Amino acid sequence: MLRRFLQLIAVSVTASAASLHAAVLVDTRSVEAAPVVTVQATRVADVVLLGAGFEAGLRQGMVCRITRGNADIAEVVLVDLRPRAGAALILQLAPGQSIRAGDIATVKTLKA
């Protein structure tokens, strides 16, 4: 009986890992641009709130570029997502720049 229980747990863990792996593989070409809604200052770090979430193809852990026009402003990492909203932490900020509402976040990809 214990052996059967352990087999069920192993199958469950394997299935969960496979579905998690499939969820992480996202075609970034289908990800839409996310507008910056606001930047909230907290005691620990500034949080960038975005006007798009996982319905737009964004996933937790993705690194995004924040741009204004043709200028690169910052890089952020997505830390929390809802269907139509997201939150990110700032990884890098260009000297003399600040993130503002209306800036655009796009998933950072390698250029081929």
N, CA, C and O atoms as a GROMACS GRO file, in nm:
protein
  448
    1MET      N    1   0.082  -0.119   0.000
    1MET     CA    2   0.000   0.000   0.000
    1MET      C    3   0.087   0.126   0.000
    1MET      O    4   0.057   0.222  -0.071
    2LEU      N    5   0.192   0.126   0.078
    2LEU     CA    6   0.284   0.239   0.082
    2LEU      C    7   0.350   0.258  -0.054
    2LEU      O    8   0.368   0.370  -0.100
    3ARG      N    9   0.387   0.145  -0.117
    3ARG     CA   10   0.450   0.152  -0.249
    3ARG      C   11   0.357   0.219  -0.350
    3ARG      O   12   0.401   0.304  -0.427
    4ARG      N   13   0.228   0.182  -0.349
    4ARG     CA   14   0.129   0.241  -0.440
    4ARG      C   15   0.115   0.391  -0.414
    4ARG      O   16   0.106   0.470  -0.509
    5PHE      N   17   0.112   0.430  -0.289
    5PHE     CA   18   0.102   0.571  -0.252
    5PHE      C   19   0.221   0.650  -0.305
    5PHE      O   20   0.205   0.759  -0.359
    6LEU      N   21   0.341   0.594  -0.288
    6LEU     CA   22   0.462   0.661  -0.337
    6LEU      C   23   0.462   0.672  -0.490
    6LEU      O   24   0.509   0.771  -0.545
    7GLN      N   25   0.410   0.569  -0.558
    7GLN     CA   26   0.401   0.574  -0.704
    7GLN      C   27   0.306   0.686  -0.749
    7GLN      O   28   0.335   0.758  -0.844
    8LEU      N   29   0.193   0.698  -0.680
    8LEU     CA   30   0.098   0.805  -0.713
    8LEU      C   31   0.160   0.943  -0.693
    8LEU      O   32   0.138   1.033  -0.774
    9ILE      N   33   0.235   0.958  -0.586
    9ILE     CA   34   0.302   1.087  -0.561
    9ILE      C   35   0.404   1.115  -0.671
    9ILE      O   36   0.412   1.228  -0.721
   10ALA      N   37   0.483   1.014  -0.710
   10ALA     CA   38   0.584   1.032  -0.814
   10ALA      C   39   0.519   1.072  -0.946
   10ALA      O   40   0.568   1.162  -1.015
   11VAL      N   41   0.408   1.006  -0.983
   11VAL     CA   42   0.338   1.040  -1.107
   11VAL      C   43   0.283   1.182  -1.100
   11VAL      O   44   0.290   1.256  -1.198
   12SER      N   45   0.228   1.219  -0.986
   12SER     CA   46   0.173   1.353  -0.968
   12SER      C   47   0.281   1.460  -0.980
   12SER      O   48   0.260   1.562  -1.046
   13VAL      N   49   0.395   1.437  -0.917
   13VAL     CA   50   0.505   1.534  -0.922
   13VAL      C   51   0.558   1.545  -1.065
   13VAL      O   52   0.586   1.655  -1.111
   14THR      N   53   0.572   1.433  -1.134
   14THR     CA   54   0.620   1.435  -1.273
   14THR      C   55   0.524   1.512  -1.362
   14THR      O   56   0.567   1.592  -1.445
   15ALA      N   57   0.394   1.488  -1.347
   15ALA     CA   58   0.294   1.558  -1.428
   15ALA      C   59   0.295   1.707  -1.398
   15ALA      O   60   0.282   1.788  -1.489
   16SER      N   61   0.309   1.743  -1.271
   16SER     CA   62   0.314   1.884  -1.233
   16SER      C   63   0.436   1.952  -1.292
   16SER      O   64   0.426   2.065  -1.342
   17ALA      N   65   0.550   1.886  -1.287
   17ALA     CA   66   0.672   1.943  -1.342
   17ALA      C   67   0.661   1.962  -1.493
   17ALA      O   68   0.707   2.062  -1.547
   18ALA      N   69   0.600   1.866  -1.561
   18ALA     CA   70   0.584   1.877  -1.707
   18ALA      C   71   0.492   1.993  -1.743
   18ALA      O   72   0.521   2.067  -1.837
   19SER      N   73   0.382   2.010  -1.670
   19SER     CA   74   0.291   2.121  -1.700
   19SER      C   75   0.354   2.254  -1.666
   19SER      O   76   0.331   2.353  -1.736
   20LEU      N   77   0.434   2.260  -1.559
   20LEU     CA   78   0.504   2.384  -1.524
   20LEU      C   79   0.604   2.419  -1.633
   20LEU      O   80   0.614   2.535  -1.672
   21HIS      N   81   0.678   2.320  -1.682
   21HIS     CA   82   0.776   2.343  -1.787
   21HIS      C   83   0.708   2.394  -1.914
   21HIS      O   84   0.758   2.485  -1.979
   22ALA      N   85   0.594   2.336  -1.948
   22ALA     CA   86   0.520   2.380  -2.067
   22ALA      C   87   0.469   2.521  -2.051
   22ALA      O   88   0.465   2.597  -2.149
   23ALA      N   89   0.430   2.560  -1.930
   23ALA     CA   90   0.378   2.694  -1.906
   23ALA      C   91   0.489   2.798  -1.917
   23ALA      O   92   0.462   2.913  -1.952
   24VAL      N   93   0.613   2.760  -1.889
   24VAL     CA   94   0.724   2.855  -1.893
   24VAL      C   95   0.766   2.885  -2.036
   24VAL      O   96   0.817   2.994  -2.063
   25LEU      N   97   0.747   2.790  -2.128
   25LEU     CA   98   0.785   2.811  -2.266
   25LEU      C   99   0.683   2.900  -2.335
   25LEU      O  100   0.573   2.856  -2.367
   26VAL      N  101   0.720   3.024  -2.357
   26VAL     CA  102   0.629   3.123  -2.414
   26VAL      C  103   0.692   3.179  -2.540
   26VAL      O  104   0.810   3.213  -2.541
   27ASP      N  105   0.615   3.189  -2.645
   27ASP     CA  106   0.662   3.250  -2.769
   27ASP      C  107   0.655   3.402  -2.749
   27ASP      O  108   0.547   3.460  -2.753
   28THR      N  109   0.770   3.464  -2.728
   28THR     CA  110   0.772   3.607  -2.697
   28THR      C  111   0.729   3.693  -2.814
   28THR      O  112   0.704   3.812  -2.796
   29ARG      N  113   0.719   3.637  -2.934
   29ARG     CA  114   0.671   3.715  -3.048
   29ARG      C  115   0.524   3.750  -3.032
   29ARG      O  116   0.476   3.848  -3.091
   30SER      N  117   0.451   3.670  -2.953
   30SER     CA  118   0.308   3.695  -2.935
   30SER      C  119   0.279   3.787  -2.816
   30SER      O  120   0.164   3.823  -2.792
   31VAL      N  121   0.382   3.824  -2.741
   31VAL     CA  122   0.363   3.908  -2.624
   31VAL      C  123   0.344   4.052  -2.667
   31VAL      O  124   0.423   4.106  -2.746
   32GLU      N  125   0.240   4.114  -2.616
   32GLU     CA  126   0.212   4.253  -2.648
   32GLU      C  127   0.296   4.347  -2.561
   32GLU      O  128   0.351   4.306  -2.459
   33ALA      N  129   0.304   4.471  -2.604
   33ALA     CA  130   0.370   4.572  -2.523
   33ALA      C  131   0.278   4.609  -2.407
   33ALA      O  132   0.156   4.612  -2.421
   34ALA      N  133   0.337   4.636  -2.294
   34ALA     CA  134   0.260   4.670  -2.174
   34ALA      C  135   0.290   4.815  -2.134
   34ALA      O  136   0.406   4.850  -2.112
   35PRO      N  137   0.189   4.898  -2.126
   35PRO     CA  138   0.214   5.037  -2.083
   35PRO      C  139   0.240   5.044  -1.933
   35PRO      O  140   0.181   4.970  -1.855
   36VAL      N  141   0.328   5.135  -1.894
   36VAL     CA  142   0.350   5.161  -1.752
   36VAL      C  143   0.234   5.246  -1.703
   36VAL      O  144   0.203   5.350  -1.761
   37VAL      N  145   0.170   5.201  -1.596
   37VAL     CA  146   0.058   5.275  -1.538
   37VAL      C  147   0.109   5.374  -1.434
   37VAL      O  148   0.071   5.491  -1.435
   38THR      N  149   0.194   5.327  -1.346
   38THR     CA  150   0.252   5.413  -1.242
   38THR      C  151   0.372   5.344  -1.180
   38THR      O  152   0.395   5.225  -1.203
   39VAL      N  153   0.448   5.418  -1.102
   39VAL     CA  154   0.558   5.363  -1.024
   39VAL      C  155   0.528   5.393  -0.878
   39VAL      O  156   0.513   5.509  -0.839
   40GLN      N  157   0.520   5.287  -0.796
   40GLN     CA  158   0.491   5.302  -0.654
   40GLN      C  159   0.620   5.289  -0.575
   40GLN      O  160   0.690   5.188  -0.586
   41ALA      N  161   0.652   5.389  -0.497
   41ALA     CA  162   0.769   5.382  -0.411
   41ALA      C  163   0.732   5.308  -0.282
   41ALA      O  164   0.629   5.337  -0.221
   42THR      N  165   0.816   5.213  -0.243
   42THR     CA  166   0.797   5.143  -0.116
   42THR      C  167   0.924   5.160  -0.034
   42THR      O  168   1.022   5.218  -0.082
   43ARG      N  169   0.923   5.110   0.088
   43ARG     CA  170   1.042   5.121   0.172
   43ARG      C  171   1.159   5.040   0.117
   43ARG      O  172   1.275   5.077   0.137
   44VAL      N  173   1.129   4.932   0.050
   44VAL     CA  174   1.234   4.842   0.004
   44VAL      C  175   1.277   4.870  -0.140
   44VAL      O  176   1.396   4.877  -0.169
   45ALA      N  177   1.179   4.887  -0.229
   45ALA     CA  178   1.210   4.906  -0.371
   45ALA      C  179   1.092   4.973  -0.439
   45ALA      O  180   0.980   4.971  -0.389
   46ASP      N  181   1.118   5.033  -0.555
   46ASP     CA  182   1.010   5.090  -0.634
   46ASP      C  183   0.945   4.978  -0.716
   46ASP      O  184   1.015   4.894  -0.773
   47VAL      N  185   0.812   4.978  -0.723
   47VAL     CA  186   0.738   4.878  -0.797
   47VAL      C  187   0.675   4.946  -0.919
   47VAL      O  188   0.606   5.047  -0.906
   48VAL      N  189   0.700   4.889  -1.036
   48VAL     CA  190   0.646   4.942  -1.161
   48VAL      C  191   0.517   4.865  -1.190
   48VAL      O  192   0.519   4.743  -1.203
   49LEU      N  193   0.405   4.936  -1.200
   49LEU     CA  194   0.277   4.874  -1.228
   49LEU      C  195   0.247   4.886  -1.378
   49LEU      O  196   0.255   4.995  -1.435
   50LEU      N  197   0.213   4.773  -1.439
   50LEU     CA  198   0.191   4.767  -1.583
   50LEU      C  199   0.044   4.745  -1.616
   50LEU      O  200  -0.029   4.685  -1.538
   51GLY      N  201   0.003   4.793  -1.730
   51GLY     CA  202  -0.135   4.781  -1.774
   51GLY      C  203  -0.160   4.657  -1.859
   51GLY      O  204  -0.252   4.658  -1.942
   52ALA      N  205  -0.082   4.552  -1.842
   52ALA     CA  206  -0.103   4.424  -1.911
   52ALA      C  207  -0.052   4.314  -1.819
   52ALA      O  208   0.036   4.337  -1.735
   53GLY      N  209  -0.108   4.195  -1.836
   53GLY     CA  210  -0.069   4.083  -1.750
   53GLY      C  211  -0.056   3.955  -1.829
   53GLY      O  212  -0.016   3.956  -1.945
   54PHE      N  213  -0.089   3.842  -1.763
   54PHE     CA  214  -0.067   3.714  -1.829
   54PHE      C  215  -0.160   3.691  -1.947
   54PHE      O  216  -0.129   3.606  -2.031
   55GLU      N  217  -0.272   3.762  -1.959
   55GLU     CA  218  -0.355   3.750  -2.079
   55GLU      C  219  -0.283   3.806  -2.202
   55GLU      O  220  -0.314   3.767  -2.315
   56ALA      N  221  -0.188   3.895  -2.180
   56ALA     CA  222  -0.109   3.952  -2.290
   56ALA      C  223   0.015   3.868  -2.318
   56ALA      O  224   0.095   3.904  -2.405
   57GLY      N  225   0.032   3.756  -2.247
   57GLY     CA  226   0.147   3.669  -2.271
   57GLY      C  227   0.263   3.690  -2.177
   57GLY      O  228   0.365   3.623  -2.190
   58LEU      N  229   0.251   3.782  -2.083
   58LEU     CA  230   0.359   3.805  -1.988
   58LEU      C  231   0.362   3.693  -1.885
   58LEU      O  232   0.258   3.637  -1.851
   59ARG      N  233   0.481   3.660  -1.836
   59ARG     CA  234   0.499   3.556  -1.736
   59ARG      C  235   0.595   3.604  -1.628
   59ARG      O  236   0.686   3.682  -1.654
   60GLN      N  237   0.572   3.556  -1.507
   60GLN     CA  238   0.658   3.593  -1.395
   60GLN      C  239   0.802   3.553  -1.425
   60GLN      O  240   0.828   3.444  -1.475
   61GLY      N  241   0.895   3.643  -1.394
   61GLY     CA  242   1.036   3.616  -1.418
   61GLY      C  243   1.090   3.672  -1.548
   61GLY      O  244   1.211   3.678  -1.566
   62MET      N  245   1.001   3.712  -1.640
   62MET     CA  246   1.047   3.771  -1.765
   62MET      C  247   1.116   3.905  -1.738
   62MET      O  248   1.076   3.980  -1.649
   63VAL      N  249   1.219   3.933  -1.815
   63VAL     CA  250   1.287   4.062  -1.807
   63VAL      C  251   1.235   4.148  -1.921
   63VAL      O  252   1.229   4.104  -2.036
   64CYS      N  253   1.196   4.271  -1.889
   64CYS     CA  254   1.140   4.362  -1.990
   64CYS      C  255   1.223   4.489  -1.997
   64CYS      O  256   1.282   4.534  -1.898
   65ARG      N  257   1.227   4.547  -2.117
   65ARG     CA  258   1.286   4.679  -2.137
   65ARG      C  259   1.176   4.783  -2.124
   65ARG      O  260   1.065   4.763  -2.173
   66ILE      N  261   1.206   4.890  -2.059
   66ILE     CA  262   1.115   5.005  -2.053
   66ILE      C  263   1.172   5.109  -2.149
   66ILE      O  264   1.288   5.149  -2.138
   67THR      N  265   1.088   5.153  -2.243
   67THR     CA  266   1.133   5.251  -2.342
   67THR      C  267   1.037   5.370  -2.344
   67THR      O  268   0.920   5.360  -2.308
   68ARG      N  269   1.091   5.482  -2.388
   68ARG     CA  270   1.012   5.603  -2.413
   68ARG      C  271   1.058   5.653  -2.549
   68ARG      O  272   1.169   5.704  -2.564
   69GLY      N  273   0.972   5.638  -2.647
   69GLY     CA  274   1.013   5.669  -2.784
   69GLY      C  275   1.118   5.568  -2.827
   69GLY      O  276   1.094   5.448  -2.821
   70ASN      N  277   1.235   5.615  -2.869
   70ASN     CA  278   1.345   5.526  -2.907
   70ASN      C  279   1.447   5.509  -2.797
   70ASN      O  280   1.546   5.438  -2.815
   71ALA      N  281   1.426   5.572  -2.682
   71ALA     CA  282   1.523   5.568  -2.574
   71ALA      C  283   1.495   5.453  -2.478
   71ALA      O  284   1.381   5.433  -2.434
   72ASP      N  285   1.601   5.377  -2.445
   72ASP     CA  286   1.590   5.274  -2.342
   72ASP      C  287   1.602   5.342  -2.206
   72ASP      O  288   1.700   5.412  -2.179
   73ILE      N  289   1.501   5.321  -2.122
   73ILE     CA  290   1.497   5.386  -1.991
   73ILE      C  291   1.546   5.292  -1.880
   73ILE      O  292   1.624   5.332  -1.794
   74ALA      N  293   1.497   5.166  -1.884
   74ALA     CA  294   1.528   5.074  -1.774
   74ALA      C  295   1.505   4.930  -1.816
   74ALA      O  296   1.452   4.902  -1.923
   75GLU      N  297   1.547   4.840  -1.728
   75GLU     CA  298   1.512   4.700  -1.737
   75GLU      C  299   1.444   4.661  -1.608
   75GLU      O  300   1.487   4.701  -1.499
   76VAL      N  301   1.338   4.582  -1.619
   76VAL     CA  302   1.262   4.538  -1.502
   76VAL      C  303   1.240   4.387  -1.510
   76VAL      O  304   1.250   4.328  -1.618
   77VAL      N  305   1.208   4.327  -1.397
   77VAL     CA  306   1.173   4.186  -1.393
   77VAL      C  307   1.030   4.175  -1.340
   77VAL      O  308   0.995   4.237  -1.240
   78LEU      N  309   0.949   4.095  -1.408
   78LEU     CA  310   0.809   4.078  -1.370
   78LEU      C  311   0.801   3.988  -1.246
   78LEU      O  312   0.854   3.877  -1.246
   79VAL      N  313   0.735   4.038  -1.142
   79VAL     CA  314   0.730   3.964  -1.016
   79VAL      C  315   0.590   3.919  -0.978
   79VAL      O  316   0.575   3.824  -0.901
   80ASP      N  317   0.487   3.984  -1.030
   80ASP     CA  318   0.349   3.944  -0.999
   80ASP      C  319   0.262   3.981  -1.117
   80ASP      O  320   0.272   4.090  -1.172
   81LEU      N  321   0.175   3.887  -1.155
   81LEU     CA  322   0.088   3.912  -1.270
   81LEU      C  323  -0.055   3.874  -1.239
   81LEU      O  324  -0.083   3.779  -1.166
   82ARG      N  325  -0.144   3.952  -1.295
   82ARG     CA  326  -0.287   3.926  -1.292
   82ARG      C  327  -0.331   3.918  -1.437
   82ARG      O  328  -0.248   3.939  -1.526
   83PRO      N  329  -0.458   3.887  -1.466
   83PRO     CA  330  -0.497   3.876  -1.607
   83PRO      C  331  -0.465   4.001  -1.690
   83PRO      O  332  -0.416   3.989  -1.802
   84ARG      N  333  -0.492   4.120  -1.636
   84ARG     CA  334  -0.472   4.242  -1.714
   84ARG      C  335  -0.382   4.345  -1.644
   84ARG      O  336  -0.389   4.464  -1.676
   85ALA      N  337  -0.301   4.301  -1.551
   85ALA     CA  338  -0.211   4.391  -1.480
   85ALA      C  339  -0.088   4.315  -1.434
   85ALA      O  340  -0.090   4.193  -1.419
   86GLY      N  341   0.019   4.388  -1.413
   86GLY     CA  342   0.142   4.325  -1.368
   86GLY      C  343   0.222   4.420  -1.283
   86GLY      O  344   0.201   4.541  -1.283
   87ALA      N  345   0.316   4.361  -1.208
   87ALA     CA  346   0.406   4.439  -1.124
   87ALA      C  347   0.549   4.393  -1.152
   87ALA      O  348   0.574   4.274  -1.171
   88ALA      N  349   0.640   4.488  -1.154
   88ALA     CA  350   0.779   4.457  -1.183
   88ALA      C  351   0.871   4.534  -1.091
   88ALA      O  352   0.835   4.640  -1.039
   89LEU      N  353   0.990   4.479  -1.070
   89LEU     CA  354   1.094   4.547  -0.994
   89LEU      C  355   1.203   4.594  -1.090
   89LEU      O  356   1.233   4.527  -1.189
   90ILE      N  357   1.260   4.709  -1.060
   90ILE     CA  358   1.362   4.768  -1.147
   90ILE      C  359   1.496   4.696  -1.127
   90ILE      O  360   1.544   4.684  -1.014
   91LEU      N  361   1.553   4.650  -1.237
   91LEU     CA  362   1.684   4.586  -1.233
   91LEU      C  363   1.795   4.687  -1.264
   91LEU      O  364   1.900   4.688  -1.201
   92GLN      N  365   1.768   4.772  -1.362
   92GLN     CA  366   1.868   4.866  -1.409
   92GLN      C  367   1.798   4.990  -1.461
   92GLN      O  368   1.696   4.981  -1.529
   93LEU      N  369   1.852   5.106  -1.429
   93LEU     CA  370   1.794   5.233  -1.472
   93LEU      C  371   1.903   5.314  -1.542
   93LEU      O  372   2.014   5.327  -1.490
   94ALA      N  373   1.871   5.368  -1.659
   94ALA     CA  374   1.967   5.449  -1.733
   94ALA      C  375   2.000   5.575  -1.652
   94ALA      O  376   1.913   5.630  -1.585
   95PRO      N  377   2.125   5.619  -1.658
   95PRO     CA  378   2.164   5.738  -1.582
   95PRO      C  379   2.077   5.859  -1.617
   95PRO      O  380   2.055   5.888  -1.735
   96GLY      N  381   2.030   5.928  -1.516
   96GLY     CA  382   1.951   6.050  -1.535
   96GLY      C  383   1.808   6.024  -1.579
   96GLY      O  384   1.736   6.120  -1.611
   97GLN      N  385   1.763   5.900  -1.581
   97GLN     CA  386   1.628   5.868  -1.626
   97GLN      C  387   1.540   5.824  -1.509
   97GLN      O  388   1.590   5.786  -1.403
   98SER      N  389   1.411   5.830  -1.530
   98SER     CA  390   1.315   5.775  -1.435
   98SER      C  391   1.199   5.717  -1.516
   98SER      O  392   1.166   5.766  -1.624
   99ILE      N  393   1.137   5.612  -1.461
   99ILE     CA  394   1.025   5.549  -1.529
   99ILE      C  395   0.901   5.632  -1.501
   99ILE      O  396   0.876   5.670  -1.387
  100ARG      N  397   0.823   5.659  -1.606
  100ARG     CA  398   0.701   5.740  -1.592
  100ARG      C  399   0.582   5.667  -1.653
  100ARG      O  400   0.598   5.578  -1.736
  101ALA      N  401   0.463   5.708  -1.611
  101ALA     CA  402   0.341   5.655  -1.671
  101ALA      C  403   0.344   5.684  -1.820
  101ALA      O  404   0.383   5.793  -1.862
  102GLY      N  405   0.304   5.587  -1.900
  102GLY     CA  406   0.304   5.603  -2.045
  102GLY      C  407   0.424   5.541  -2.113
  102GLY      O  408   0.422   5.519  -2.234
  103ASP      N  409   0.532   5.512  -2.035
  103ASP     CA  410   0.645   5.439  -2.093
  103ASP      C  411   0.596   5.299  -2.133
  103ASP      O  412   0.492   5.254  -2.085
  104ILE      N  413   0.669   5.233  -2.219
  104ILE     CA  414   0.628   5.103  -2.270
  104ILE      C  415   0.726   4.994  -2.227
  104ILE      O  416   0.847   5.010  -2.240
  105ALA      N  417   0.670   4.884  -2.176
  105ALA     CA  418   0.750   4.767  -2.138
  105ALA      C  419   0.734   4.659  -2.245
  105ALA      O  420   0.622   4.623  -2.282
  106THR      N  421   0.845   4.609  -2.295
  106THR     CA  422   0.843   4.498  -2.391
  106THR      C  423   0.941   4.391  -2.341
  106THR      O  424   1.042   4.422  -2.278
  107VAL      N  425   0.910   4.267  -2.372
  107VAL     CA  426   0.995   4.157  -2.326
  107VAL      C  427   1.131   4.168  -2.392
  107VAL      O  428   1.142   4.187  -2.513
  108LYS      N  429   1.235   4.156  -2.311
  108LYS     CA  430   1.372   4.163  -2.361
  108LYS      C  431   1.406   4.030  -2.428
  108LYS      O  432   1.394   3.924  -2.368
  109THR      N  433   1.448   4.039  -2.552
  109THR     CA  434   1.488   3.920  -2.628
  109THR      C  435   1.627   3.940  -2.685
  109THR      O  436   1.674   4.053  -2.701
  110LEU      N  437   1.692   3.830  -2.715
  110LEU     CA  438   1.824   3.838  -2.777
  110LEU      C  439   1.807   3.866  -2.925
  110LEU      O  440   1.719   3.810  -2.990
  111LYS      N  441   1.891   3.953  -2.978
  111LYS     CA  442   1.886   3.982  -3.122
  111LYS      C  443   1.964   3.877  -3.196
  111LYS      O  444   2.076   3.843  -3.158
  112ALA      N  445   1.905   3.826  -3.303
  112ALA     CA  446   1.971   3.720  -3.382
  112ALA      C  447   2.059   3.779  -3.488
  112ALA      O  448   2.122   3.705  -3.563
   0.00000   0.00000   0.00000
